[in-house]
Amino acid sequence: MVLRYCESPSVGTCCTYNMETRMALQSRIQLERQSKDQITKMSNALTAKAQKFNSIFRKLLSESKEEFHNMFTRTYGVIYQQNSYVFSDLFNELENYYTRGRTDLLDVMDKFFNTLYQKMFQVLNGQYSFDE
């Protein structure tokens, strides 16, 4: 049987076919084990960072929603409270986008600004009544 790794035309060989086969198998096992260990370490590090990012992002989104609501309540009072659903809906859509990713942000923003424009127009022109 011909050796694949250990034989050299000028030097010869120090191995038998069985020794070479066992060493190749052992090398492959060690390489696979070390590769798997490194991949597992990287996977665990990336998972931890993703979880940390998720936690921070959700906290920021929640704080933004709450602070926005508090500021607009102080600034615009009842007018804001009567129309606060417009902003709550926007934040809910943003949360849905982050959670599921199936939301079209362009559509969400178009809907938000169209609704906001209509509400502002109605508030600023309360002396008129508008139908659909």
N, CA, C and O atoms as CSV, one atom per row, in Angstrom:
chain,resi,resn,atom,element,x,y,z
A,1,MET,N,N,0.835,-1.171,0.000
A,1,MET,CA,C,0.000,0.000,0.000
A,1,MET,C,C,0.886,1.243,0.000
A,1,MET,O,O,1.954,1.267,0.612
A,2,VAL,N,N,0.422,2.262,-0.693
A,2,VAL,CA,C,1.212,3.462,-0.863
A,2,VAL,C,C,0.871,4.447,0.247
A,2,VAL,O,O,-0.297,4.653,0.574
A,3,LEU,N,N,1.898,5.045,0.815
A,3,LEU,CA,C,1.690,6.068,1.830
A,3,LEU,C,C,1.358,7.389,1.154
A,3,LEU,O,O,1.852,7.682,0.065
A,4,ARG,N,N,0.534,8.170,1.796
A,4,ARG,CA,C,0.113,9.441,1.199
A,4,ARG,C,C,0.882,10.626,1.750
A,4,ARG,O,O,1.086,11.605,1.032
A,5,TYR,N,N,1.314,10.570,2.998
A,5,TYR,CA,C,1.908,11.744,3.625
A,5,TYR,C,C,3.378,11.548,4.014
A,5,TYR,O,O,4.191,12.459,3.858
A,6,CYS,N,N,3.701,10.399,4.501
A,6,CYS,CA,C,4.991,10.224,5.156
A,6,CYS,C,C,6.145,9.826,4.224
A,6,CYS,O,O,7.305,9.950,4.617
A,7,GLU,N,N,5.875,9.372,3.054
A,7,GLU,CA,C,6.938,8.868,2.186
A,7,GLU,C,C,7.576,9.995,1.382
A,7,GLU,O,O,6.888,10.844,0.815
A,8,SER,N,N,8.901,9.982,1.347
A,8,SER,CA,C,9.670,10.956,0.578
A,8,SER,C,C,10.668,10.188,-0.266
A,8,SER,O,O,11.323,9.280,0.245
A,9,PRO,N,N,10.808,10.526,-1.554
A,9,PRO,CA,C,11.733,9.776,-2.413
A,9,PRO,C,C,13.177,9.814,-1.894
A,9,PRO,O,O,13.900,8.826,-2.025
A,10,SER,N,N,13.595,10.915,-1.321
A,10,SER,CA,C,14.982,11.034,-0.880
A,10,SER,C,C,15.214,10.461,0.510
A,10,SER,O,O,16.315,10.003,0.814
A,11,VAL,N,N,14.190,10.483,1.355
A,11,VAL,CA,C,14.378,10.058,2.741
A,11,VAL,C,C,13.797,8.683,3.004
A,11,VAL,O,O,14.321,7.926,3.821
A,12,GLY,N,N,12.742,8.369,2.329
A,12,GLY,CA,C,12.045,7.122,2.612
A,12,GLY,C,C,10.895,7.405,3.566
A,12,GLY,O,O,10.247,8.449,3.491
A,13,THR,N,N,10.652,6.444,4.477
A,13,THR,CA,C,9.542,6.631,5.405
A,13,THR,C,C,9.870,6.006,6.744
A,13,THR,O,O,10.684,5.089,6.861
A,14,CYS,N,N,9.200,6.544,7.745
A,14,CYS,CA,C,9.329,5.985,9.084
A,14,CYS,C,C,8.028,5.377,9.545
A,14,CYS,O,O,7.941,4.877,10.666
A,15,CYS,N,N,7.015,5.409,8.701
A,15,CYS,CA,C,5.669,4.998,9.089
A,15,CYS,C,C,5.208,3.797,8.273
A,15,CYS,O,O,5.666,3.532,7.161
A,16,THR,N,N,4.284,3.099,8.890
A,16,THR,CA,C,3.573,2.069,8.146
A,16,THR,C,C,2.259,2.678,7.663
A,16,THR,O,O,1.870,3.768,8.081
A,17,TYR,N,N,1.597,1.962,6.791
A,17,TYR,CA,C,0.308,2.421,6.278
A,17,TYR,C,C,-0.685,2.594,7.428
A,17,TYR,O,O,-1.402,3.593,7.472
A,18,ASN,N,N,-0.737,1.645,8.350
A,18,ASN,CA,C,-1.664,1.719,9.493
A,18,ASN,C,C,-1.344,2.909,10.390
A,18,ASN,O,O,-2.255,3.587,10.866
A,19,MET,N,N,-0.053,3.171,10.627
A,19,MET,CA,C,0.338,4.317,11.458
A,19,MET,C,C,-0.096,5.623,10.791
A,19,MET,O,O,-0.646,6.514,11.438
A,20,GLU,N,N,0.160,5.718,9.496
A,20,GLU,CA,C,-0.214,6.931,8.775
A,20,GLU,C,C,-1.736,7.122,8.799
A,20,GLU,O,O,-2.215,8.238,8.996
A,21,THR,N,N,-2.477,6.063,8.604
A,21,THR,CA,C,-3.936,6.134,8.611
A,21,THR,C,C,-4.446,6.571,9.985
A,21,THR,O,O,-5.340,7.413,10.067
A,22,ARG,N,N,-3.897,6.017,11.056
A,22,ARG,CA,C,-4.319,6.398,12.411
A,22,ARG,C,C,-3.952,7.851,12.719
A,22,ARG,O,O,-4.734,8.577,13.332
A,23,MET,N,N,-2.754,8.274,12.288
A,23,MET,CA,C,-2.356,9.669,12.523
A,23,MET,C,C,-3.257,10.635,11.742
A,23,MET,O,O,-3.631,11.687,12.262
A,24,ALA,N,N,-3.600,10.292,10.520
A,24,ALA,CA,C,-4.483,11.140,9.721
A,24,ALA,C,C,-5.860,11.230,10.368
A,24,ALA,O,O,-6.448,12.309,10.443
A,25,LEU,N,N,-6.373,10.085,10.839
A,25,LEU,CA,C,-7.667,10.077,11.512
A,25,LEU,C,C,-7.628,10.905,12.792
A,25,LEU,O,O,-8.544,11.684,13.059
A,26,GLN,N,N,-6.576,10.739,13.579
A,26,GLN,CA,C,-6.430,11.500,14.825
A,26,GLN,C,C,-6.318,13.004,14.539
A,26,GLN,O,O,-6.896,13.820,15.257
A,27,SER,N,N,-5.588,13.356,13.508
A,27,SER,CA,C,-5.453,14.773,13.126
A,27,SER,C,C,-6.798,15.358,12.723
A,27,SER,O,O,-7.152,16.466,13.127
A,28,ARG,N,N,-7.542,14.602,11.923
A,28,ARG,CA,C,-8.860,15.069,11.502
A,28,ARG,C,C,-9.787,15.254,12.698
A,28,ARG,O,O,-10.502,16.252,12.780
A,29,ILE,N,N,-9.777,14.300,13.621
A,29,ILE,CA,C,-10.624,14.391,14.820
A,29,ILE,C,C,-10.246,15.619,15.638
A,29,ILE,O,O,-11.126,16.349,16.094
A,30,GLN,N,N,-8.945,15.860,15.833
A,30,GLN,CA,C,-8.509,17.024,16.601
A,30,GLN,C,C,-8.891,18.336,15.909
A,30,GLN,O,O,-9.350,19.276,16.558
A,31,LEU,N,N,-8.699,18.393,14.601
A,31,LEU,CA,C,-9.054,19.599,13.848
A,31,LEU,C,C,-10.549,19.870,13.928
A,31,LEU,O,O,-10.963,21.010,14.142
A,32,GLU,N,N,-11.359,18.837,13.758
A,32,GLU,CA,C,-12.811,19.007,13.835
A,32,GLU,C,C,-13.236,19.452,15.233
A,32,GLU,O,O,-14.099,20.320,15.366
A,33,ARG,N,N,-12.649,18.876,16.264
A,33,ARG,CA,C,-12.982,19.237,17.635
A,33,ARG,C,C,-12.608,20.691,17.923
A,33,ARG,O,O,-13.397,21.438,18.501
A,34,GLN,N,N,-11.410,21.083,17.520
A,34,GLN,CA,C,-10.983,22.464,17.755
A,34,GLN,C,C,-11.813,23.453,16.939
A,34,GLN,O,O,-12.161,24.529,17.426
A,35,SER,N,N,-12.121,23.092,15.720
A,35,SER,CA,C,-12.965,23.959,14.891
A,35,SER,C,C,-14.341,24.118,15.518
A,35,SER,O,O,-14.871,25.226,15.601
A,36,LYS,N,N,-14.912,23.011,15.956
A,36,LYS,CA,C,-16.228,23.055,16.589
A,36,LYS,C,C,-16.195,23.886,17.861
A,36,LYS,O,O,-17.118,24.660,18.113
A,37,ASP,N,N,-15.149,23.740,18.668
A,37,ASP,CA,C,-15.018,24.532,19.889
A,37,ASP,C,C,-14.947,26.026,19.576
A,37,ASP,O,O,-15.593,26.833,20.245
A,38,GLN,N,N,-14.168,26.393,18.569
A,38,GLN,CA,C,-14.036,27.809,18.206
A,38,GLN,C,C,-15.350,28.364,17.644
A,38,GLN,O,O,-15.741,29.491,17.949
A,39,ILE,N,N,-16.013,27.571,16.834
A,39,ILE,CA,C,-17.300,28.010,16.274
A,39,ILE,C,C,-18.328,28.174,17.394
A,39,ILE,O,O,-19.111,29.124,17.382
A,40,THR,N,N,-18.330,27.260,18.354
A,40,THR,CA,C,-19.249,27.355,19.493
A,40,THR,C,C,-18.961,28.607,20.309
A,40,THR,O,O,-19.891,29.300,20.721
A,41,LYS,N,N,-17.685,28.908,20.548
A,41,LYS,CA,C,-17.327,30.120,21.287
A,41,LYS,C,C,-17.805,31.371,20.552
A,41,LYS,O,O,-18.373,32.277,21.162
A,42,MET,N,N,-17.573,31.416,19.240
A,42,MET,CA,C,-18.017,32.569,18.453
A,42,MET,C,C,-19.537,32.683,18.463
A,42,MET,O,O,-20.080,33.778,18.604
A,43,SER,N,N,-20.214,31.563,18.316
A,43,SER,CA,C,-21.671,31.555,18.321
A,43,SER,C,C,-22.213,32.069,19.659
A,43,SER,O,O,-23.148,32.870,19.690
A,44,ASN,N,N,-21.625,31.609,20.752
A,44,ASN,CA,C,-22.057,32.051,22.074
A,44,ASN,C,C,-21.810,33.548,22.267
A,44,ASN,O,O,-22.649,34.247,22.836
A,45,ALA,N,N,-20.662,34.042,21.797
A,45,ALA,CA,C,-20.354,35.472,21.917
A,45,ALA,C,C,-21.340,36.302,21.095
A,45,ALA,O,O,-21.847,37.317,21.573
A,46,LEU,N,N,-21.613,35.873,19.858
A,46,LEU,CA,C,-22.557,36.601,19.011
A,46,LEU,C,C,-23.973,36.558,19.590
A,46,LEU,O,O,-24.691,37.558,19.536
A,47,THR,N,N,-24.373,35.438,20.131
A,47,THR,CA,C,-25.693,35.313,20.756
A,47,THR,C,C,-25.814,36.257,21.946
A,47,THR,O,O,-26.831,36.932,22.103
A,48,ALA,N,N,-24.783,36.306,22.781
A,48,ALA,CA,C,-24.803,37.199,23.948
A,48,ALA,C,C,-24.888,38.660,23.509
A,48,ALA,O,O,-25.639,39.443,24.090
A,49,LYS,N,N,-24.121,39.023,22.487
A,49,LYS,CA,C,-24.150,40.412,21.994
A,49,LYS,C,C,-25.506,40.742,21.378
A,49,LYS,O,O,-26.017,41.847,21.562
A,50,ALA,N,N,-26.087,39.800,20.654
A,50,ALA,CA,C,-27.405,40.022,20.059
A,50,ALA,C,C,-28.466,40.200,21.144
A,50,ALA,O,O,-29.341,41.057,21.023
A,51,GLN,N,N,-28.390,39.402,22.192
A,51,GLN,CA,C,-29.347,39.529,23.291
A,51,GLN,C,C,-29.180,40.865,24.005
A,51,GLN,O,O,-30.169,41.498,24.376
A,52,LYS,N,N,-27.946,41.296,24.198
A,52,LYS,CA,C,-27.674,42.589,24.836
A,52,LYS,C,C,-28.212,43.727,23.963
A,52,LYS,O,O,-28.864,44.643,24.463
A,53,PHE,N,N,-27.935,43.661,22.650
A,53,PHE,CA,C,-28.449,44.678,21.728
A,53,PHE,C,C,-29.970,44.713,21.778
A,53,PHE,O,O,-30.565,45.787,21.858
A,54,ASN,N,N,-30.597,43.553,21.731
A,54,ASN,CA,C,-32.053,43.458,21.766
A,54,ASN,C,C,-32.593,44.110,23.033
A,54,ASN,O,O,-33.561,44.869,22.978
A,55,SER,N,N,-31.986,43.824,24.147
A,55,SER,CA,C,-32.424,44.390,25.419
A,55,SER,C,C,-32.288,45.912,25.421
A,55,SER,O,O,-33.212,46.617,25.825
A,56,ILE,N,N,-31.150,46.416,24.977
A,56,ILE,CA,C,-30.913,47.864,24.944
A,56,ILE,C,C,-31.873,48.541,23.970
A,56,ILE,O,O,-32.456,49.577,24.289
A,57,PHE,N,N,-32.035,47.960,22.790
A,57,PHE,CA,C,-32.901,48.579,21.784
A,57,PHE,C,C,-34.345,48.636,22.263
A,57,PHE,O,O,-35.008,49.663,22.116
A,58,ARG,N,N,-34.834,47.542,22.834
A,58,ARG,CA,C,-36.213,47.528,23.334
A,58,ARG,C,C,-36.401,48.544,24.465
A,58,ARG,O,O,-37.432,49.211,24.549
A,59,LYS,N,N,-35.396,48.648,25.324
A,59,LYS,CA,C,-35.460,49.625,26.414
A,59,LYS,C,C,-35.502,51.047,25.852
A,59,LYS,O,O,-36.298,51.867,26.310
A,60,LEU,N,N,-34.657,51.347,24.870
A,60,LEU,CA,C,-34.644,52.677,24.259
A,60,LEU,C,C,-35.972,52.990,23.577
A,60,LEU,O,O,-36.481,54.105,23.690
A,61,LEU,N,N,-36.525,52.024,22.879
A,61,LEU,CA,C,-37.808,52.229,22.204
A,61,LEU,C,C,-38.915,52.494,23.214
A,61,LEU,O,O,-39.751,53.374,23.010
A,62,SER,N,N,-38.919,51.738,24.294
A,62,SER,CA,C,-39.927,51.914,25.342
A,62,SER,C,C,-39.774,53.273,26.024
A,62,SER,O,O,-40.762,53.968,26.264
A,63,GLU,N,N,-38.539,53.647,26.332
A,63,GLU,CA,C,-38.292,54.946,26.965
A,63,GLU,C,C,-38.673,56.090,26.027
A,63,GLU,O,O,-39.243,57.089,26.464
A,64,SER,N,N,-38.362,55.944,24.752
A,64,SER,CA,C,-38.718,56.972,23.775
A,64,SER,C,C,-40.227,57.159,23.719
A,64,SER,O,O,-40.725,58.284,23.712
A,65,LYS,N,N,-40.939,56.060,23.680
A,65,LYS,CA,C,-42.406,56.115,23.625
A,65,LYS,C,C,-42.955,56.814,24.865
A,65,LYS,O,O,-43.827,57.677,24.763
A,66,GLU,N,N,-42.447,56.444,26.023
A,66,GLU,CA,C,-42.935,57.027,27.277
A,66,GLU,C,C,-42.574,58.515,27.382
A,66,GLU,O,O,-43.423,59.333,27.737
A,67,GLU,N,N,-41.334,58.864,27.078
A,67,GLU,CA,C,-40.912,60.265,27.162
A,67,GLU,C,C,-41.634,61.131,26.134
A,67,GLU,O,O,-41.999,62.271,26.424
A,68,PHE,N,N,-41.839,60.594,24.939
A,68,PHE,CA,C,-42.590,61.307,23.906
A,68,PHE,C,C,-44.001,61.597,24.403
A,68,PHE,O,O,-44.493,62.720,24.296
A,69,HIS,N,N,-44.638,60.570,24.945
A,69,HIS,CA,C,-45.999,60.718,25.451
A,69,HIS,C,C,-46.050,61.766,26.574
A,69,HIS,O,O,-46.932,62.625,26.576
A,70,ASN,N,N,-45.126,61.700,27.508
A,70,ASN,CA,C,-45.110,62.655,28.624
A,70,ASN,C,C,-44.880,64.088,28.135
A,70,ASN,O,O,-45.556,65.015,28.581
A,71,MET,N,N,-43.933,64.264,27.227
A,71,MET,CA,C,-43.631,65.600,26.716
A,71,MET,C,C,-44.834,66.188,25.957
A,71,MET,O,O,-45.190,67.350,26.149
A,72,PHE,N,N,-45.453,65.369,25.093
A,72,PHE,CA,C,-46.589,65.879,24.319
A,72,PHE,C,C,-47.812,66.103,25.206
A,72,PHE,O,O,-48.612,67.000,24.940
A,73,THR,N,N,-47.961,65.310,26.241
A,73,THR,CA,C,-49.061,65.531,27.183
A,73,THR,C,C,-48.864,66.861,27.893
A,73,THR,O,O,-49.814,67.633,28.026
A,74,ARG,N,N,-47.649,67.144,28.352
A,74,ARG,CA,C,-47.362,68.424,29.011
A,74,ARG,C,C,-47.524,69.588,28.038
A,74,ARG,O,O,-48.056,70.635,28.407
A,75,THR,N,N,-47.065,69.414,26.792
A,75,THR,CA,C,-47.056,70.508,25.828
A,75,THR,C,C,-48.432,70.780,25.239
A,75,THR,O,O,-48.840,71.937,25.138
A,76,TYR,N,N,-49.154,69.735,24.849
A,76,TYR,CA,C,-50.409,69.919,24.123
A,76,TYR,C,C,-51.652,69.494,24.909
A,76,TYR,O,O,-52.776,69.733,24.466
A,77,GLY,N,N,-51.461,68.876,26.056
A,77,GLY,CA,C,-52.577,68.538,26.941
A,77,GLY,C,C,-53.646,67.687,26.291
A,77,GLY,O,O,-53.361,66.640,25.708
A,78,VAL,N,N,-54.884,68.150,26.398
A,78,VAL,CA,C,-56.056,67.385,25.953
A,78,VAL,C,C,-56.032,67.129,24.450
A,78,VAL,O,O,-56.433,66.060,23.989
A,79,ILE,N,N,-55.561,68.115,23.690
A,79,ILE,CA,C,-55.513,67.937,22.230
A,79,ILE,C,C,-54.659,66.720,21.886
A,79,ILE,O,O,-55.032,65.909,21.038
A,80,TYR,N,N,-53.516,66.600,22.547
A,80,TYR,CA,C,-52.661,65.431,22.294
A,80,TYR,C,C,-53.333,64.157,22.792
A,80,TYR,O,O,-53.362,63.148,22.088
A,81,GLN,N,N,-53.868,64.206,24.000
A,81,GLN,CA,C,-54.465,62.997,24.585
A,81,GLN,C,C,-55.602,62.455,23.722
A,81,GLN,O,O,-55.772,61.241,23.605
A,82,GLN,N,N,-56.372,63.347,23.125
A,82,GLN,CA,C,-57.474,62.903,22.268
A,82,GLN,C,C,-56.969,62.238,20.988
A,82,GLN,O,O,-57.677,61.438,20.377
A,83,ASN,N,N,-55.749,62.572,20.592
A,83,ASN,CA,C,-55.197,62.040,19.341
A,83,ASN,C,C,-53.931,61.214,19.550
A,83,ASN,O,O,-53.211,60.921,18.595
A,84,SER,N,N,-53.668,60.848,20.774
A,84,SER,CA,C,-52.424,60.140,21.091
A,84,SER,C,C,-52.325,58.772,20.407
A,84,SER,O,O,-51.230,58.240,20.229
A,85,TYR,N,N,-53.459,58.217,20.032
A,85,TYR,CA,C,-53.435,56.917,19.354
A,85,TYR,C,C,-52.615,56.969,18.062
A,85,TYR,O,O,-52.033,55.965,17.654
A,86,VAL,N,N,-52.571,58.133,17.424
A,86,VAL,CA,C,-51.791,58.270,16.184
A,86,VAL,C,C,-50.327,57.929,16.464
A,86,VAL,O,O,-49.683,57.223,15.687
A,87,PHE,N,N,-49.817,58.434,17.573
A,87,PHE,CA,C,-48.423,58.203,17.939
A,87,PHE,C,C,-48.229,56.815,18.537
A,87,PHE,O,O,-47.218,56.161,18.281
A,88,SER,N,N,-49.189,56.368,19.326
A,88,SER,CA,C,-49.112,55.009,19.885
A,88,SER,C,C,-49.082,53.970,18.773
A,88,SER,O,O,-48.329,52.998,18.830
A,89,ASP,N,N,-49.921,54.196,17.751
A,89,ASP,CA,C,-49.938,53.275,16.611
A,89,ASP,C,C,-48.576,53.242,15.914
A,89,ASP,O,O,-48.099,52.181,15.511
A,90,LEU,N,N,-47.954,54.426,15.777
A,90,LEU,CA,C,-46.627,54.474,15.148
A,90,LEU,C,C,-45.615,53.665,15.949
A,90,LEU,O,O,-44.875,52.859,15.385
A,91,PHE,N,N,-45.580,53.874,17.254
A,91,PHE,CA,C,-44.633,53.128,18.085
A,91,PHE,C,C,-44.932,51.627,18.049
A,91,PHE,O,O,-44.007,50.814,18.044
A,92,ASN,N,N,-46.200,51.259,18.023
A,92,ASN,CA,C,-46.546,49.833,17.923
A,92,ASN,C,C,-46.047,49.243,16.607
A,92,ASN,O,O,-45.532,48.125,16.579
A,93,GLU,N,N,-46.199,49.990,15.523
A,93,GLU,CA,C,-45.711,49.519,14.220
A,93,GLU,C,C,-44.186,49.397,14.216
A,93,GLU,O,O,-43.636,48.456,13.645
A,94,LEU,N,N,-43.511,50.346,14.852
A,94,LEU,CA,C,-42.043,50.260,14.945
A,94,LEU,C,C,-41.617,49.037,15.751
A,94,LEU,O,O,-40.658,48.353,15.391
A,95,GLU,N,N,-42.326,48.766,16.833
A,95,GLU,CA,C,-42.037,47.562,17.628
A,95,GLU,C,C,-42.294,46.295,16.807
A,95,GLU,O,O,-41.514,45.344,16.861
A,96,ASN,N,N,-43.390,46.291,16.050
A,96,ASN,CA,C,-43.689,45.139,15.185
A,96,ASN,C,C,-42.600,44.946,14.136
A,96,ASN,O,O,-42.184,43.823,13.851
A,97,TYR,N,N,-42.152,46.051,13.572
A,97,TYR,CA,C,-41.080,45.965,12.570
A,97,TYR,C,C,-39.829,45.360,13.180
A,97,TYR,O,O,-39.201,44.489,12.578
A,98,TYR,N,N,-39.464,45.813,14.362
A,98,TYR,CA,C,-38.260,45.298,15.008
A,98,TYR,C,C,-38.428,43.830,15.386
A,98,TYR,O,O,-37.503,43.033,15.231
A,99,THR,N,N,-39.594,43.481,15.876
A,99,THR,CA,C,-39.825,42.110,16.341
A,99,THR,C,C,-39.954,41.115,15.197
A,99,THR,O,O,-39.337,40.050,15.212
A,100,ARG,N,N,-40.770,41.475,14.198
A,100,ARG,CA,C,-41.093,40.516,13.136
A,100,ARG,C,C,-40.443,40.841,11.801
A,100,ARG,O,O,-40.181,39.942,11.002
A,101,GLY,N,N,-40.181,42.120,11.553
A,101,GLY,CA,C,-39.546,42.520,10.301
A,101,GLY,C,C,-40.445,42.449,9.088
A,101,GLY,O,O,-39.971,42.638,7.967
A,102,ARG,N,N,-41.717,42.184,9.270
A,102,ARG,CA,C,-42.620,42.030,8.117
A,102,ARG,C,C,-43.355,43.320,7.780
A,102,ARG,O,O,-44.193,43.338,6.879
A,103,THR,N,N,-43.053,44.378,8.483
A,103,THR,CA,C,-43.747,45.647,8.293
A,103,THR,C,C,-43.006,46.483,7.263
A,103,THR,O,O,-41.779,46.579,7.301
A,104,ASP,N,N,-43.732,47.077,6.363
A,104,ASP,CA,C,-43.133,47.976,5.381
A,104,ASP,C,C,-43.065,49.367,5.999
A,104,ASP,O,O,-44.091,50.027,6.160
A,105,LEU,N,N,-41.857,49.816,6.346
A,105,LEU,CA,C,-41.697,51.090,7.035
A,105,LEU,C,C,-42.147,52.285,6.197
A,105,LEU,O,O,-42.635,53.275,6.743
A,106,LEU,N,N,-41.988,52.201,4.893
A,106,LEU,CA,C,-42.457,53.300,4.047
A,106,LEU,C,C,-43.973,53.454,4.164
A,106,LEU,O,O,-44.482,54.570,4.274
A,107,ASP,N,N,-44.681,52.344,4.139
A,107,ASP,CA,C,-46.134,52.392,4.296
A,107,ASP,C,C,-46.521,52.903,5.684
A,107,ASP,O,O,-47.443,53.707,5.826
A,108,VAL,N,N,-45.814,52.433,6.689
A,108,VAL,CA,C,-46.089,52.864,8.065
A,108,VAL,C,C,-45.910,54.371,8.201
A,108,VAL,O,O,-46.766,55.057,8.761
A,109,MET,N,N,-44.795,54.882,7.686
A,109,MET,CA,C,-44.518,56.307,7.806
A,109,MET,C,C,-45.498,57.133,6.966
A,109,MET,O,O,-45.932,58.199,7.403
A,110,ASP,N,N,-45.849,56.660,5.777
A,110,ASP,CA,C,-46.849,57.350,4.959
A,110,ASP,C,C,-48.189,57.428,5.697
A,110,ASP,O,O,-48.817,58.485,5.753
A,111,LYS,N,N,-48.606,56.315,6.250
A,111,LYS,CA,C,-49.869,56.271,6.986
A,111,LYS,C,C,-49.812,57.214,8.184
A,111,LYS,O,O,-50.755,57.964,8.438
A,112,PHE,N,N,-48.699,57.173,8.922
A,112,PHE,CA,C,-48.550,58.044,10.093
A,112,PHE,C,C,-48.662,59.518,9.717
A,112,PHE,O,O,-49.438,60.255,10.326
A,113,PHE,N,N,-47.895,59.953,8.721
A,113,PHE,CA,C,-47.898,61.363,8.364
A,113,PHE,C,C,-49.223,61.797,7.721
A,113,PHE,O,O,-49.660,62.930,7.920
A,114,ASN,N,N,-49.849,60.927,6.973
A,114,ASN,CA,C,-51.178,61.249,6.425
A,114,ASN,C,C,-52.195,61.439,7.551
A,114,ASN,O,O,-52.969,62.396,7.549
A,115,THR,N,N,-52.183,60.526,8.496
A,115,THR,CA,C,-53.104,60.621,9.634
A,115,THR,C,C,-52.786,61.848,10.478
A,115,THR,O,O,-53.687,62.574,10.899
A,116,LEU,N,N,-51.500,62.073,10.723
A,116,LEU,CA,C,-51.085,63.234,11.520
A,116,LEU,C,C,-51.515,64.534,10.839
A,116,LEU,O,O,-52.037,65.437,11.492
A,117,TYR,N,N,-51.299,64.624,9.550
A,117,TYR,CA,C,-51.691,65.820,8.798
A,117,TYR,C,C,-53.192,66.068,8.932
A,117,TYR,O,O,-53.621,67.196,9.178
A,118,GLN,N,N,-53.982,65.020,8.770
A,118,GLN,CA,C,-55.443,65.161,8.867
A,118,GLN,C,C,-55.848,65.613,10.262
A,118,GLN,O,O,-56.693,66.496,10.410
A,119,LYS,N,N,-55.251,65.013,11.279
A,119,LYS,CA,C,-55.595,65.378,12.662
A,119,LYS,C,C,-55.202,66.819,12.947
A,119,LYS,O,O,-55.975,67.566,13.549
A,120,MET,N,N,-54.011,67.216,12.521
A,120,MET,CA,C,-53.571,68.595,12.743
A,120,MET,C,C,-54.480,69.573,12.007
A,120,MET,O,O,-54.835,70.621,12.547
A,121,PHE,N,N,-54.853,69.239,10.794
A,121,PHE,CA,C,-55.737,70.102,10.016
A,121,PHE,C,C,-57.080,70.265,10.727
A,121,PHE,O,O,-57.615,71.370,10.815
A,122,GLN,N,N,-57.613,69.164,11.228
A,122,GLN,CA,C,-58.895,69.213,11.931
A,122,GLN,C,C,-58.792,70.018,13.226
A,122,GLN,O,O,-59.695,70.787,13.557
A,123,VAL,N,N,-57.682,69.838,13.961
A,123,VAL,CA,C,-57.501,70.573,15.211
A,123,VAL,C,C,-57.347,72.068,14.938
A,123,VAL,O,O,-57.927,72.894,15.643
A,124,LEU,N,N,-56.574,72.408,13.926
A,124,LEU,CA,C,-56.335,73.820,13.616
A,124,LEU,C,C,-57.526,74.490,12.946
A,124,LEU,O,O,-57.617,75.717,12.928
A,125,ASN,N,N,-58.431,73.703,12.398
A,125,ASN,CA,C,-59.605,74.232,11.720
A,125,ASN,C,C,-60.886,73.671,12.332
A,125,ASN,O,O,-61.784,73.201,11.633
A,126,GLY,N,N,-60.938,73.738,13.660
A,126,GLY,CA,C,-62.063,73.171,14.413
A,126,GLY,C,C,-63.388,73.818,14.115
A,126,GLY,O,O,-64.434,73.234,14.396
A,127,GLN,N,N,-63.375,75.022,13.547
A,127,GLN,CA,C,-64.628,75.717,13.248
A,127,GLN,C,C,-65.368,75.054,12.090
A,127,GLN,O,O,-66.545,75.337,11.865
A,128,TYR,N,N,-64.692,74.180,11.360
A,128,TYR,CA,C,-65.321,73.495,10.218
A,128,TYR,C,C,-65.572,72.032,10.582
A,128,TYR,O,O,-64.884,71.459,11.427
A,129,SER,N,N,-66.549,71.455,9.941
A,129,SER,CA,C,-66.766,70.024,10.116
A,129,SER,C,C,-66.373,69.332,8.802
A,129,SER,O,O,-66.649,69.842,7.716
A,130,PHE,N,N,-65.750,68.206,8.913
A,130,PHE,CA,C,-65.231,67.485,7.752
A,130,PHE,C,C,-65.851,66.098,7.712
A,130,PHE,O,O,-66.010,65.436,8.738
A,131,ASP,N,N,-66.190,65.682,6.527
A,131,ASP,CA,C,-66.637,64.303,6.372
A,131,ASP,C,C,-65.478,63.486,5.791
A,131,ASP,O,O,-64.381,64.000,5.570
A,132,GLU,N,N,-65.745,62.233,5.559
A,132,GLU,CA,C,-64.698,61.340,5.046
A,132,GLU,C,C,-64.214,61.816,3.691
A,132,GLU,O,O,-63.334,61.195,3.096
